[in-house]
Amino acid sequence: MTLRAVTPRHLVTGLGLAVIGGAPLWLLATGRTEVTTSADAEASPVSVLAVLLPLAVGMALTRLVPPRLPTLRPAPAQDRAAIARQVLGLAAIAVAFAGLALLLGPGSVWYGPVKVAMLLGGAWWVLRAWPAPPPGGREHRRAVPTRWYWLGPVPAVAAWGWLAYYSPLAGAADLSGYRAYDPAVLVTAMLLTFLTASVLEEVFYRLLLQTRWEALSGRWPAITATALLYAAMHTHRLGDGPPGDTVAVVLMFNGGLGLFLGYLWSRYRAVWAIVAVHGAVNSLTLLPVLIG
């Protein structure tokens, strides 16, 4: 039997997955069996299991349906340096934005404009300043059979959504705080959140950053690194309680969600699926308020 050498990318991936996977263990060890995964003051707490099980089932179904799909080919040797510059630039934007979000704090009126300027304008500048051949994402998308592009993500997305929001595991959310708002205000907030979070964040973190990182390092190093950067962006949103617990909640929920979204994107290259999941995170809780 030949043992494979442990490379830096394997080490970094293992450490990243251990950090995200260790977060719920930290919470349980400190007596936190329920957490609040939203920055909304009206949001209800949910159990740690209600966070973990939907993500685990969603990732398992992503892997199994179907058992085999094409993977993104590594970037050609002559293109790797140029793509690496783009990855470093995009990752630097992600780190800088996470830091600025912490400085601005939750509820800042500048948060939205800064996000658009950095994740959209900053990404445009990086790709323009350091041009590189496309990392093969379009070819990978065309290699995925059309039926799996449209139908493959459905079991994972549906099972995740039902378990997270409508199953007995999800419990009964207290929506009284949301009902105090005018429905038009809620719809407007949902639309703005959809554009600046569900669409913009998925374009930046998955379509731009993860795809390029995958072409350099492979699937799981890219998914894990992008998930950690995605989680870092949300650290500012949950500021109450001990800092260790706050970071653990963000790593468990946002980091775990980043793994799920990243795996969906890596397997199917279906933009609709990752935008649908991200949109559901921000909207499914409010649907009973709007239709009730």
WOHUSUL-V342013 format. One record per residue. N is the residue number from 1. SS is DSSP state (~ for helix, > for strand, _ for the rest). PSI is psi as a letter, one per 30 degrees, with the letter a starting at -180 (* if undefined). Layout:
BEGIN
n->N ss->SS psi->PSI
n->N ss->SS psi->PSI
END
This chain:
BEGIN
n->1 ss->_ psi->k
n->2 ss->_ psi->k
n->3 ss->_ psi->k
n->4 ss->_ psi->k
n->5 ss->_ psi->k
n->6 ss->_ psi->j
n->7 ss->_ psi->l
n->8 ss->~ psi->e
n->9 ss->~ psi->e
n->10 ss->~ psi->e
n->11 ss->~ psi->e
n->12 ss->~ psi->e
n->13 ss->~ psi->e
n->14 ss->~ psi->e
n->15 ss->~ psi->e
n->16 ss->~ psi->e
n->17 ss->~ psi->e
n->18 ss->~ psi->e
n->19 ss->~ psi->e
n->20 ss->~ psi->e
n->21 ss->~ psi->f
n->22 ss->~ psi->f
n->23 ss->~ psi->e
n->24 ss->~ psi->e
n->25 ss->~ psi->e
n->26 ss->~ psi->e
n->27 ss->~ psi->e
n->28 ss->~ psi->e
n->29 ss->~ psi->f
n->30 ss->_ psi->g
n->31 ss->_ psi->g
n->32 ss->_ psi->j
n->33 ss->_ psi->f
n->34 ss->> psi->k
n->35 ss->> psi->l
n->36 ss->_ psi->j
n->37 ss->_ psi->g
n->38 ss->_ psi->l
n->39 ss->_ psi->f
n->40 ss->_ psi->k
n->41 ss->_ psi->f
n->42 ss->_ psi->f
n->43 ss->_ psi->k
n->44 ss->_ psi->k
n->45 ss->_ psi->l
n->46 ss->> psi->l
n->47 ss->> psi->l
n->48 ss->~ psi->e
n->49 ss->~ psi->e
n->50 ss->~ psi->f
n->51 ss->~ psi->e
n->52 ss->~ psi->e
n->53 ss->~ psi->e
n->54 ss->~ psi->e
n->55 ss->~ psi->e
n->56 ss->~ psi->e
n->57 ss->~ psi->e
n->58 ss->~ psi->e
n->59 ss->~ psi->e
n->60 ss->~ psi->e
n->61 ss->~ psi->e
n->62 ss->~ psi->e
n->63 ss->~ psi->e
n->64 ss->~ psi->f
n->65 ss->_ psi->j
n->66 ss->_ psi->l
n->67 ss->_ psi->e
n->68 ss->_ psi->k
n->69 ss->_ psi->l
n->70 ss->_ psi->l
n->71 ss->_ psi->l
n->72 ss->_ psi->k
n->73 ss->_ psi->k
n->74 ss->_ psi->k
n->75 ss->_ psi->k
n->76 ss->_ psi->l
n->77 ss->~ psi->e
n->78 ss->~ psi->f
n->79 ss->~ psi->f
n->80 ss->~ psi->e
n->81 ss->~ psi->e
n->82 ss->~ psi->e
n->83 ss->~ psi->e
n->84 ss->~ psi->e
n->85 ss->~ psi->e
n->86 ss->~ psi->e
n->87 ss->~ psi->e
n->88 ss->~ psi->e
n->89 ss->~ psi->e
n->90 ss->~ psi->e
n->91 ss->~ psi->e
n->92 ss->~ psi->e
n->93 ss->~ psi->e
n->94 ss->~ psi->e
n->95 ss->~ psi->e
n->96 ss->~ psi->e
n->97 ss->~ psi->e
n->98 ss->~ psi->e
n->99 ss->~ psi->e
n->100 ss->~ psi->e
n->101 ss->~ psi->e
n->102 ss->~ psi->e
n->103 ss->~ psi->e
n->104 ss->~ psi->e
n->105 ss->_ psi->l
n->106 ss->_ psi->k
n->107 ss->_ psi->g
n->108 ss->_ psi->k
n->109 ss->_ psi->f
n->110 ss->~ psi->f
n->111 ss->~ psi->e
n->112 ss->~ psi->e
n->113 ss->~ psi->e
n->114 ss->~ psi->e
n->115 ss->~ psi->e
n->116 ss->~ psi->e
n->117 ss->~ psi->e
n->118 ss->~ psi->e
n->119 ss->~ psi->f
n->120 ss->~ psi->e
n->121 ss->~ psi->e
n->122 ss->~ psi->e
n->123 ss->~ psi->e
n->124 ss->~ psi->e
n->125 ss->~ psi->e
n->126 ss->~ psi->e
n->127 ss->~ psi->f
n->128 ss->~ psi->e
n->129 ss->~ psi->e
n->130 ss->_ psi->i
n->131 ss->_ psi->k
n->132 ss->_ psi->l
n->133 ss->_ psi->k
n->134 ss->_ psi->k
n->135 ss->_ psi->g
n->136 ss->_ psi->g
n->137 ss->~ psi->e
n->138 ss->~ psi->e
n->139 ss->~ psi->e
n->140 ss->~ psi->e
n->141 ss->~ psi->e
n->142 ss->~ psi->f
n->143 ss->~ psi->f
n->144 ss->_ psi->k
n->145 ss->_ psi->k
n->146 ss->~ psi->e
n->147 ss->~ psi->e
n->148 ss->~ psi->f
n->149 ss->~ psi->e
n->150 ss->~ psi->e
n->151 ss->~ psi->f
n->152 ss->~ psi->e
n->153 ss->~ psi->f
n->154 ss->~ psi->e
n->155 ss->~ psi->e
n->156 ss->~ psi->e
n->157 ss->~ psi->e
n->158 ss->~ psi->e
n->159 ss->~ psi->e
n->160 ss->~ psi->e
n->161 ss->~ psi->e
n->162 ss->~ psi->e
n->163 ss->~ psi->e
n->164 ss->~ psi->e
n->165 ss->~ psi->f
n->166 ss->_ psi->f
n->167 ss->_ psi->l
n->168 ss->~ psi->f
n->169 ss->~ psi->e
n->170 ss->~ psi->f
n->171 ss->_ psi->a
n->172 ss->_ psi->j
n->173 ss->_ psi->k
n->174 ss->_ psi->j
n->175 ss->_ psi->g
n->176 ss->~ psi->e
n->177 ss->~ psi->e
n->178 ss->~ psi->e
n->179 ss->~ psi->f
n->180 ss->_ psi->f
n->181 ss->_ psi->l
n->182 ss->_ psi->k
n->183 ss->~ psi->e
n->184 ss->~ psi->e
n->185 ss->~ psi->e
n->186 ss->~ psi->e
n->187 ss->~ psi->e
n->188 ss->~ psi->e
n->189 ss->~ psi->e
n->190 ss->~ psi->e
n->191 ss->~ psi->e
n->192 ss->~ psi->e
n->193 ss->~ psi->e
n->194 ss->~ psi->e
n->195 ss->~ psi->e
n->196 ss->~ psi->f
n->197 ss->~ psi->d
n->198 ss->~ psi->e
n->199 ss->~ psi->e
n->200 ss->~ psi->e
n->201 ss->~ psi->e
n->202 ss->~ psi->e
n->203 ss->~ psi->e
n->204 ss->~ psi->e
n->205 ss->~ psi->e
n->206 ss->~ psi->e
n->207 ss->~ psi->e
n->208 ss->~ psi->e
n->209 ss->~ psi->e
n->210 ss->~ psi->e
n->211 ss->~ psi->e
n->212 ss->~ psi->e
n->213 ss->~ psi->e
n->214 ss->~ psi->e
n->215 ss->~ psi->f
n->216 ss->~ psi->e
n->217 ss->~ psi->f
n->218 ss->_ psi->l
n->219 ss->~ psi->d
n->220 ss->~ psi->e
n->221 ss->~ psi->e
n->222 ss->~ psi->e
n->223 ss->~ psi->e
n->224 ss->~ psi->e
n->225 ss->~ psi->e
n->226 ss->~ psi->e
n->227 ss->~ psi->e
n->228 ss->~ psi->e
n->229 ss->~ psi->e
n->230 ss->~ psi->e
n->231 ss->~ psi->e
n->232 ss->~ psi->e
n->233 ss->~ psi->f
n->234 ss->_ psi->g
n->235 ss->~ psi->e
n->236 ss->~ psi->f
n->237 ss->~ psi->f
n->238 ss->_ psi->i
n->239 ss->_ psi->f
n->240 ss->_ psi->k
n->241 ss->_ psi->l
n->242 ss->_ psi->k
n->243 ss->~ psi->e
n->244 ss->~ psi->e
n->245 ss->~ psi->e
n->246 ss->~ psi->e
n->247 ss->~ psi->e
n->248 ss->~ psi->e
n->249 ss->~ psi->e
n->250 ss->~ psi->e
n->251 ss->~ psi->e
n->252 ss->~ psi->e
n->253 ss->~ psi->e
n->254 ss->~ psi->e
n->255 ss->~ psi->e
n->256 ss->~ psi->e
n->257 ss->~ psi->e
n->258 ss->~ psi->e
n->259 ss->~ psi->e
n->260 ss->~ psi->e
n->261 ss->~ psi->e
n->262 ss->~ psi->e
n->263 ss->~ psi->e
n->264 ss->~ psi->e
n->265 ss->~ psi->e
n->266 ss->~ psi->e
n->267 ss->~ psi->e
n->268 ss->~ psi->f
n->269 ss->_ psi->h
n->270 ss->_ psi->j
n->271 ss->~ psi->e
n->272 ss->~ psi->e
n->273 ss->~ psi->e
n->274 ss->~ psi->e
n->275 ss->~ psi->e
n->276 ss->~ psi->e
n->277 ss->~ psi->e
n->278 ss->~ psi->e
n->279 ss->~ psi->e
n->280 ss->~ psi->e
n->281 ss->~ psi->e
n->282 ss->~ psi->f
n->283 ss->~ psi->e
n->284 ss->~ psi->e
n->285 ss->~ psi->e
n->286 ss->~ psi->f
n->287 ss->~ psi->e
n->288 ss->~ psi->f
n->289 ss->~ psi->e
n->290 ss->~ psi->e
n->291 ss->~ psi->f
n->292 ss->_ psi->*
END
